[in-house]
Amino acid sequence: MRVFVVLAALLSLSVPVSAADNNTITRFCLAAFRAAMAQAGKVPPDGMGADTCNCFLREVAKGAALDSAQEVCKAEAAKNYKL
């Protein structure tokens, strides 16, 4: 849960996001993704974490709320990876 709080804080900043910022956000996202999959007792297919986090960054960059971006990307991952 702390990962999401830090992620939300990073994304709520009203400054332009650099490539380094995207890398940091992606690392937090991947950590949260791995934790969620472990908690669910699932082993994700190769590439699923990266795809899901790229989706999340893309949705937030388009102005989506964090909860909305998370739901959109969960649905996209479930469809693409048949989980």
C-alpha positions in Angstrom: 0.0 0.0 0.0 2.9 2.4 0.7 4.1 1.9 -2.9 0.7 3.3 -4.1 1.0 6.3 -1.8 4.4 7.2 -3.0 3.3 6.6 -6.6 0.3 8.8 -6.1 2.5 11.5 -4.6 4.9 11.4 -7.6 2.2 11.5 -10.1 0.3 14.4 -8.4 3.2 16.8 -8.9 2.4 19.6 -11.2 5.8 19.6 -12.9 6.6 18.0 -16.2 7.6 14.4 -16.0 11.0 13.4 -17.3 12.2 10.1 -18.6 14.0 9.6 -15.2 10.7 10.3 -13.4 8.9 7.7 -15.7 11.7 5.2 -14.8 11.1 5.8 -11.1 7.3 5.5 -11.4 7.7 2.4 -13.5 9.9 0.8 -10.8 7.3 1.6 -8.1 4.6 0.3 -10.4 6.4 -3.0 -11.1 7.0 -3.4 -7.3 3.3 -3.0 -6.7 2.5 -5.3 -9.5 4.8 -8.1 -8.2 3.4 -7.7 -4.7 -0.2 -7.9 -5.9 0.5 -11.0 -8.0 2.4 -12.6 -5.1 -0.5 -11.8 -2.7 -2.9 -13.4 -5.2 -0.7 -16.5 -5.5 -0.2 -16.0 -9.2 2.9 -16.1 -11.4 2.5 -13.5 -14.1 3.5 -14.3 -17.7 6.7 -12.7 -19.1 6.1 -9.1 -20.1 2.8 -8.7 -18.2 4.2 -6.3 -15.5 6.0 -4.1 -18.0 2.9 -3.9 -20.3 0.6 -3.1 -17.3 2.9 -0.4 -16.0 3.4 1.1 -19.5 -0.4 1.2 -19.8 -0.6 2.9 -16.4 1.9 5.6 -17.3 0.1 6.1 -20.7 -3.3 6.5 -19.0 -2.0 8.9 -16.4 -0.2 10.9 -19.0 -3.6 11.3 -20.8 -5.0 12.7 -17.6 -6.7 9.7 -16.1 -7.2 9.5 -12.4 -4.9 6.9 -10.7 -7.8 4.6 -9.8 -9.2 4.8 -13.3 -5.8 4.2 -14.9 -5.3 1.2 -12.6 -8.7 -0.3 -13.5 -8.3 0.3 -17.3 -4.8 -1.4 -17.2 -6.0 -4.3 -15.0 -8.8 -5.0 -17.5 -6.4 -4.7 -20.5 -3.9 -7.1 -18.9 -6.6 -9.6 -18.0 -7.7 -9.5 -21.7 -4.2 -9.6 -23.2 -2.9 -12.3 -20.8 -6.0 -14.3 -20.2 -5.7 -14.3 -16.4 
